[in-house]
Amino acid sequence: MRKIWKSTTAALVFSLFLTGCGSTNQQTVPELMEPVATNAAYRPVEYGDVGQLTVLVGTVVPTDYCHFFETSVTVSEILVEVGDRVKKGDVLAYADTAAAKEELKALRGDLEKENSIYQINFQISDRKIAQLNYEIKNLVKNDADTGTSGETEITESDKPSIDSDTDDIPENEISANQESPGAAIKELNSQIQILKENARYDKLLHEYRVGKLNESIAAKEKIVEDGTIRAKHAGQVTYTKNLAAGREASGNENIVIVSDKKERYIELKDMTVNNYTAYENCEVKYISRAGKKLPVKELSYTSDELILAKANNTYPNVRLSCPKAGKLTYGENYLVYYQKEDVQDVLVVGNDSIYMEENSTFVYVQNDSGEKERRQVVLGAKGSNYTEVKQGLSEGELVYYESKERMPVDYGTYTVAYSDFERQNYASSYARCSTVGFPYTSEYEGTVTKVVVESNQEVQKGDLLCVIDTGEGKAALKDAQNQIERENSSYQETIKSYDEQIAAAENKYEKEILSLEKKLAGINHNDTLSQLQEILGSIQKNNDGTGKVSVYAKSDGIVGKVTVSVENQVEKGDELMTISETSGNLMLMEMKAAPNAKNFTDDLADIGEKLTMTVGGKTYTGTCVGNAVDFDNARKVYLTSDKKGAKLSTSSQSGYSDPAFFVKMDEEEFYEEVPAGGKFYFSYVNVKKVCAIPTSMIYKESRVESGGKEFFYVWRVVDGKLVKQYIQTDPQGSLADDRMTVVLSGLNAGDVIASGNK
């Protein structure tokens, strides 16, 4: 079942009459009178809201401060865990500066290569233009010497370009089109313009590449210089990258999120700023608490942040504040109402009371003698059940309506009052999150010949763990050596070819161009050779040359379960063992789907939310201190700004097989022996001071004119008589269970409705 109210935002769009809501006790379903004839009754004219109303559901969350590197890194260590309190300036994580240094070296090499190649290509283009200009110059000269200039018109534009030099060359080295010099000159000038345009484009592309490389170099230099992430803000750690799922982090990938629980707001989860326009333009926005309308307003993002979001086509969630609500409680849900200002607090009459005859609109009103009296009215905004009355009626007057629904015959009464509504979820899969394990997998197929560590053994970074004999490893070593030999051989052939072409060239321009191309080939060769030698070095590092590959510890830690032994056959990707780093007291709750269970497995507890478990007659409590990131919430983006401008960051998936979250227990003895067979209960939906009435008192009707759409109503008791009162509930059913249902509109505290039999 898809969770509606917490991990997603539900949009409930209604056209309805509004008043308020609550509860007392529940009784059985009342006996109903068969509709032998139409039930005639009167409904009082009251003040309410009418027209289109939209209700969104928000969750109270803390303000998040994201910490990330601005370029890709290998994370060597995260010093904090979910639930820790940190101060501004505390060290949170380190990047692997050794890896960053290698990456910086490679980036600087890329920059040097980019500049060298551009300069050579620029010179090649310049020499080609110079050669073409010289040919034009000689065509003009030869044309004048032969006296044919009168036959072929040579314009100023046909004359040589002055952008390049045209040194004197012996005339026997110049190929000139004597038959049609004017046409030849035009063709040569056309070639020059093409070369110039290509050069202009190449310059722009080169400048862009250099700019991006310089940005990456600056970011990497910052990591090499410090390689440290420090807390930007004091608060509680609510997310850390799961290094067991991978130490590599892309640029702007969240490594740690620190949340300030003092700075809280209402978040419309999955309602991003990109699709919020329809609601943003509503004049009236409020949350309802005990019938009171408390206005809300958007917490705006800066223009730079929104531009950045649009450029990346990823948008953050909408944030709301409600100053008049006071201190908001984490994890609570709030119904957020949106409507037009001109349909608030107006006199309304039921649509089933309205009649039309030619150009006249009228209703029937009960007069002092109890008889029906026709009354002409002027109407305004119309909703699905009620319409605004602008003229013709006063508050409290009784207006006639007809109903073919069965009415309760023998019933009790139920007084509406405001109360809290909660639906519970539970996590039945939980375990102590005492270690963070890093799996070591085989990179080759082969036979394990040596295992030098055992479970619970401490190891240091670089220690030998095991050895695998693999023919593929030996082949990889030989293949890398062969590739180097082939590259060297190919390069020698290329150089030999260039030398022969240079010797045979007819003029100095051709010689210069070929020499530059030869130089360019040398740069490309050195780059390719460097890459191949790096691959060879990587293979030789762990390969003794006979195909035996050694596996070394990538970090300090404790050996977990060793899954291989000597003479085991392993495939590429098979797990060999894990190296774990100890963490503090933390419980990992995974929302695994249980057979025949009614829990909402895609729902997670909210930050700061309490959980309870009773097992063996003892009750334990804990607090959600952070969520893991899974397929459902990995799309969330964060926008932050600092002195350098707006930044957009995201979190990587945590690597757990199911949605998960972290809990810190209140009772330390819980960790001594984690009880088995229990369930941790927490709120799936938790709304305060709303109208919740017994589900059995709600009826529904289907209207043909509305395409079979269902409408809900109760039988309200007014002056001892039953009145059909339309209400609005959550169409998704998340704000309801078998016992109680939240009424979003249509009832006020103090209203009396028909309950079960007396």
N, C-alpha and C positions, 0 to 999 in steps of 0.2 A: 504494500500500500504506500502510495506516495505521500510523504509528510508534507502538510500544507502550511502549518502555522509557524514553524521555527526554522527549519533548514531551507524553506522556501517562503516566498511572500505570496499570499493568496489575494487576488483581486476579486472582490465581490461587487458586481455592478447591479444596482437595483433601481427601479422606479417605484417609489412607495411613499406611504404616510408614516411619519415618525412621531414617537412620543418618548418612551423610556423603558425600565424593567426591574426582577427580583425573585424571592422564594419563601416557602414555609414548610408544610409537610406534603406528602404524596398519598393519594388514595387510589382506589381502583377506577377503571374506566367507567364512566356513567352510562346508565341505560339511555338509549336514544329513542326519540319519537319518530315513527315512520312518517315519511313525507306524503301522506295521503292527499294533502292539499298543500298549496303554497303556505309557508310560514310567514306571516306578516308581523313586522316588529318596527320599532322606532329606535333610531340611533341619535345621540346628542351631537350637536354641532360643537366642535372643540378646536382649540388652536394646535397646530402641528406644522410639520414640514412636508412638502410635496414636491414631486419632480424627481429627476435623476440624482441618485446618491451613490457614491462609490465608497466602499470600505476596504482599506488595506490593513494588513496586520504587520505590526512591527515588533521587534525584540530589543530589549534594553541590553546594550553592549558597552564595554569600556573603549576608550580611545587607544588605538594601536600605533606604536612607533616601530617602523620597520628598519632593520639593519641588514645591509647587503654590501657586496663589493660591486663596483661599477663595471668590472670586466670579469671574464671567466677566470676562475681560480680552482685550485685544489685545496679544500679545507683540511687543515691538519688537525685542528682540535677546536671543540666547542666547550667552553669552560662552565657553562650554566646548563641547567635543565629546566623543563617546564615546572612552574610553581615557585622557582627561586625569586627572592626579592633582590633587586639591584639598585644601585645609586647611579646618578649621572656620572659618566666617566669611567665606570667599571669596565674591565676588559671582558668581552663576551666570547670572542672567537679569534683564532689565528688562521691565516692562510699559510699554505706550504710555500715559504719564500724560496726554497730551492727550486721547486717547479716553476715559480714565478720568474726566477732569474733565467731559467732556460727559455721560458716563453719570451721574456724581454730580449734576450739575445737573438732569438729567432725573429722577433718583430723589427729589431734594429737592422738585422740582415735583410729583411724584406724591404725596409726603407732604402737601404743602400742599393739594393738590386733595382728597386723601382726608379731611383734617381739615375743610376748608371744606364739602364735600358732606355729611359726617356732621353737622356743626353745623346746617346748614340743614334737613336731613331731620329732625333732632331737634326743631327749632323747629316745623316743619310738623306733626309728630306731636303736639307739645305743644299747638299751637293747635287742632288737631282735637279733642283730648280736652277742652280748655277749652270749645269750642263745644258739645260733647255734654253736658258737665256743666251748662252754662247752660240748655240745653233741658230737662234733667231738673229743674233748679231751678224753672223756670217751669211745667212740667207739674204739679209738686207744689203750687205756689202757686195755679195756676188751678183745680186740683181742689178745693182747700180753699175758694176763693172761691165756687165754684158749688154747694157743699154736697153733692157726690157721693162724698165720701170713704167714706161708709158702704157704697156699692155696690161700690167697687174698693179692695181692701186694698193699701196701699203699705207695704212692709216697710223696715227700716233699710238693707238692701242695695240697695233701689231708689233711695235718696236720692243726691244728687250726690256724685261723687268729690271729695276735697279736694286731689288732686294738682295741679290746675290752677286758675288764678284764674277767677272768673266775674264779671267787671265788669258793672255794670248796663247793660242795653241796652233801648231803648224796646220796649214790648211788641208794637208793630206789626211789629217786625223778627224776632219769634220765631214759628216754626211749631210749634204744639203740637197733639197729637192729643187733642182734647177728648172724643171718643167713648169711647176706651179708654185712659186715662192710665196705668194699671198695666201693661198689655201694652207700651205704647210705651216706658215707662221701662225695662222689662226688656230690650227690644231695644237701647235706647241704651246701657245698661250693658254688654251683650254686645259691642257695637262698641268700647266703651272698653277692655274686657279684651283684645280682639284687637289693638288698637293698642298696648297696653302690652306684650303678649307679642312683637309684632313689633319694638318698640323695644328690648326686652331682647336679642333675637337680633341685631338690627343693631349693638348696642353690643359684643357679644362678637365679631362678625365684624369690626367696625371695629378693636377692640383687637388682634385677630390680624393684620390687614393692617398696622397701624401697627408692630407688633412685627417683622414680616418686613421691612418697609421700613427700619426703623431698623437691623436687622442688616445689610442690604445696603449701607446708607449708611456704616455703621461700617467694613465691609470695603473699600468703595470709597475711603473717606477714607484708610485705611491705605495703599492703593496710590498714591493721589495724593500722600500725604505722603512716601512712600519709593519705591514702585513697583519694589522690588528684592527678588530672592530670593537669600538667602545660604545657604551650605552649613551644615547643621545638624551635620554629622559629617564628619570627614576620610575620604577613600577615593578610589576610582576611579569616574569617570563611566561608567555602563553603559547609560544611555538618555537621549536628548534628544528632545523633540518635534520632528518634522520640519516646519519652518515652510514648506517648499515645498508641503506639502499643506494649509496654512492657518494663518494667524497667530492666529485666534480660538481661545481656550481657555475651556472651561466651568469653572465652579467645581469645585475639587478634581480637576482634570485634571492629571496629572503633566507637569511641564515638564522636570525633570531628576531622574534617579535616581542617587544616589551609593551605591556598594556598598563595604562594608568587607570585604576579603578575609581579614582576620584573624578575623572573626566568621563562622564557617561552620557549616552544619547540613545535615541531610538533609531534603529537601523531597519530599513525595508529590505530584507535580504532577497536577492535576485531581482529587485526592482532597481535598475540602474538609471543614472541620470539621462541616458540616451532615450529611454522609453517612458519618461516621467512627465513629459510636456503636458499631456491632457490633465493631469492632476495638479501640476504646478500652477496652472492658470485659473484654478478654482478660487473664488473669493473667500470661501469659508473652509478652514482646515482645523480640525480639533480632535482630541481624544475625549472619550466619554468615561467619566468615573463617577459612579453613584448618581447618574443623571446629570452631572455638571459637565458643561462643555468647556474644555480647557484648550485654548488655541495652541497650535504648533506652528513652527516655521522651519524652513530648510536651513541646514548648515551648509553654506555654499562652498564650493571649491573655487580656487582662484582661476582667472582666465588662462594663465599659463598651464595650470594643471588640466583644464578642460581641453586646451589645444593639444596637449601631449596625449591625452586619452583618445581624442579624435584621430590624431596621426597614427596611433597604434590600433585603432578600431576596437579598443577594449575600454570599458567604462566602469567606474566604481559604483557601489551601492548608494542609494539616497540616504541621507542622514537628517534626522529631525530633532529639534529641541522643544521642550515644553516647560518654560520657566515656572509657570503657575502650578505645575504638578509636584513641585518640591523634589525630594530625593527619590530617584527611580531605583527600583530593585532589579539587580541583574537577573536575566533569564525570563523576566515577566513579559507577557505579550500585551500589547495595547492595540485596541481597535482604533484605527485612524480614519476619520470621516472626511469626505470631500463633497462639497455641494455648492450650488450657486446661492449668492446672498439673498436674492429676491424671492426665494421659496422657503425662507425660514420663518417660523412662528406666525403662520397665517391661518385664518379660519378655513376649515376643510369640511367637505361633505363626501360621503361614499359615492363612488361611481354608480352603484346599484340603486341610488336614490334619484338619479337625474333622468328627466324625460325631455324629449324634444318634439315640438309640433310646429311645422312650418318654420317660422323665424323666431319661435318662442322657446326658451329654455326654462323649465320649471321643476319644482319639487313639491312633495306633499308634506305639510307641517301639521303636527298635532296641536289643535287649538285648545282653549280653556275648557271646552266641554268634552274633550277627548276625541273629537271628530277630525277627519283628514281635511286639510284646507290647502288648496292649490296656491303656490307662491312662485312668482317669477323671480329668477335669480340671474346675476351676471357672474360668469365664471372666469377663472384665470388659468394658471398652470395646471396641467393634468398629469397624474401619475397612473400606475397600473391599477390602483385600488381607490385612490382619493383624488379629489380635485379642489383647487383653491376657490373659495367663494368671495368675490369682491363686493357684491351688493345683494341684499335681499334676505339675509339671515343674520342672527345674532348668536353669540355663544350661549350654549345651554338649551337652545330650542331643539325639540325632538323632530327628526326628519324620518319619514316613512321609507322603508326599503323592503324588498321581497327576497326571500331565500328559499331554495328548494332543498337545502341541506337538512339533515335530521338534527333536531335539537334535543339536548339532554332533557329527560323527564324528571327523574329523581336524582338529585345531585347534591353534593356538598359544596363548600366554597374554599377557595385557596387565595390567600392575600399575597400579592406580588411584593417582593422586597429585594434589595440589592444584596448579592452574595458573591463569593469567589467560585470560579469554575476551574477544575483541574482534571486533566486526563493523564494517567501515568504510563510511562514506558519503562522498560527494564533492560538491563544488560546481564545476560546469563553467562557470558564468557568473559572471564577476568583473570588476570595473573599479575604477580608482582613484577614490576618493570625494574628489576634490580641491575640488569646489565644491558649494554648496547653492543650487540655482536656484529662483527664484520666478517662476512663469509669469504673464504678463499676458494676459488674454483680453478680447475685445470684449464690451461690454455691450449693443451694438446691432447691427443689420444695416445695412450701408452700404458706402461706397466710401472707401478710404484715399486722402486727398488730400495728406498730408505725412508723411514719416518723417525725423526730425531726428537720429537716432543710428545708429551702426553697431556691428558686433560688436567686442568687446574695448574699447569705449569706457567710461571711467569716468563715472558720473553721480552727482549728489547728489539727495537726497530733494526732490521738488517740481519737478525738471527736466522739461521737455516732451519726450515720447518720439515721439508721432505724433498725427495728426488724422484723424478719420473723419467724412465727410459722410453724415449719416443723416436721412432724412425722419422716421423714428420718433423720433429725438432731438428734432426740431423739434416733432413732434406731442406728445411728452411734456411739453415746455415749455408749449405752448399748453393742454394738458389740465390741467396743474397750476394755471395761471392761471385757467382756467374753473372749476375746483373751488373755488378761493378766492372767486370772484365768486358762485357758487351758494350757498356757505356763508353769506356775508355777506347775500345776498338772503333766504335762508331764515330767518336770525336776525332780520332786520328785520320779517318777517311774523309771527314768533313773538312778538316784543316788542309789536307792534301789537295782536295778539290778546289778550295779557295785559292791556294797558292798557284795552282795551274791556271785558274781564271785570271788572277792578277797579272801573271806573266804574259798572258795572251791579250790583255786589255789594250784597246786602240788609243785611248786618251787618258789623261790624268784624272778626269772626273770618274770614269769607270773604275780606275785603280783605287781611288779614294773610297768610293762606295763599297766596293768589294772588301777592302781592308776593314771598313767599319762593320760590315756584316760578319766578317771573320771574328772581329772583337766581340760582337754580340753573341755569336755562337759559343765563344769561350766563357762568357758570363753564364749562359744557360747551362753549359756543361758543368761548370763548377757548382752551380746550384743543385743540379740533379745528382751529381756525384756526392755532394754533402749529405743529401737526403738518404741515398743508398748506404753510405758509410754509417750514418746514424742508425739505420735499421740493422746493419751488420753488428754494430757495437751493442745494440740492445739484445740481439740474439746471443752474441758471445758472452755477454755479462752473466747469463744464467746457464749457458750451454758449454759443456767441456769439450765440444768438438766431436763427440761420439754419439750425440743425440740425447744425452742425459741432461735434463733440464732441472735446475734447482729452484725451489720456491722459498722465498725469504719473507720474514715478517715486515709488513709495511708500517707498523706502529708498535709502540709499547703496549702491553696488555697481558691478559690471562687467557691461556688456551681453553676454549670451550670443548665441545664434543668433537673428537677426532673421528671422522667418518671413513677413513681409509687405513689400510694396513699394508705391509710388504706383500708384493705379488698380486695386489688388487689391479684389475684392469679398469682404467678410467677413460671416459669419453670427454671430449671438449665440453666444458661447462659444468662438469660434475663437481659437487662440493667436496673439498678435501677436509676442511676443518673451519672453525671460527676463532677469531681473536676478539676478546671482549674487554670493554672498559667498564669498571664499576660505576654505578650511579646511586642516587639516594633512594629514599622511600617514596615510591610512586606506584600507583596501580594503573595498568593499561586495561581499559574496557573496550572490547570489540563487539560490535553489534551484529553478531552472527545470526542468520535466519534459523529459527528452531522449528522442527516439524510441528504442524498444527498449532503454532503459537500465533497470538494476536498482537505481538509487539511490532513496533514500527522500526524495522531494521535500518532504514535510511536516516533515522533521526539521531542527533547527537545532543548530549547535555550542553547547556550554554555555560560560558565562563562565569564562575561564581555561584553556579547552581548547586544546591545540596542534594546528596544522594543518601539513601537509607537501605540497609540490609539487615534483616532479622533472621538469624540462624542459630539453632540450638538454644533457643530461649533468650539469646542476647542480641541486642540491637547495636549495629555499628553505623556510624555516619561519616561522610566525607564530602569534599568539595571539588567540583570540576575546576581544574586549573589550566586546562588547555585542550585544544582539539588537534588531532592529526589531520592531514590534508588527504582527501581521497578524490575519487572521480567526481563526486557531487559538488565539492566546494573548491576544487583546484582552479576553477575559472575566476575566482574572485581576484580583483586587482586592487592595489593600494596606491593612492596618490599622496605624496608628501612633498614638501618644499623646504629648501635650505637657502643659504646665501648664494649658491650657484644656480638656483632655479628649481623647477619642478622635476620630480623623479617618479617614475612608475615602476612598481615591483610586483612580483607574483611569488607564490610558493610552489615548490615541487611536490609531487605526490609522495606520501610518506613511506610507501612500500608495504603497508599492511594489506592483508587479503580482504579485510572488511572495514567499513567506517569505524573509526576508533577515537577515543578521547582519554584524557589522563585525570586521575583523581588522587588527591592527598587525603589520607584518612585522619580523622580526629583522634582515634585511639591508637597509640603506638603499639599496644599488644596485638593489634590485628596483623602486623607484619611478622610477628614471631611465628605464627602458624596460620597461614591464610586459610580461613574456613572454606570447605568445599560444599557444593550443592546449593548455594544461595543465589539470590538474584538481587541486583542493585536497582532499586526503583528511583525514578526521577520524573520530572514533569515533561510530558509531551506537549501539552497545552496548559498554560497557566495565566488566566486573566482574572483581574481583581475587580470587585464591586460592579458587577454587571447583572443583567437580568437573566436569571436561569430558572426555568420552570420545569415541572415534571413533563417528560417527553410524552406521557400518555394523554396529556391534556391538549395536545396539538393535533389539529386535523388538516387535511389537504383536499384541494379540489383541482380538477384539470379543466382548462377552458379551451374549447374548440377554436374560438376566435384568436387565441394566442398560440395556436399550433400545438396544443396539448401541453403547454407549460403548466407546471404545478404551482399553486399558490397556497400558502399556509394561513391558518386562522385559529383563534380560540373563541370560546363562548364567554364573553365578559358579562358580569352581573352588574346592571345599572338600575338602581331604584327597584330592586327585586325582580327585574326582568332581564332576559338573556339578549345580548347584542352580539352579532357576529363581528368580531374584531380581527382584521387582517394584521399579520405580523410578518417579520422577515427573519429568517434564520440562515445559517451558513449552508449554501447549497452543496458544499463538498462534504458536509457531515463531520468535520473535525471538531467543531464546537458543540458536539452532542454525543451522548452515549445512551444506553438503554434506560438510564435513570433520569438524567437531566439534559436540557437543551438550552443553549444561550440564545436569547431573543435579541437581535440586533436593533430592532425598532418595532414600535407598535404598542408597547405597554409602558406604564409608569409605575414606580413604587407606590403601593397603596391601592392599585387596581385590584378588583376581585374577579376571579374567573371561576367557571364551573369545574369542579373536581369530580371524584368518583362518587359512587352511590353512598347514600347515608347509611 
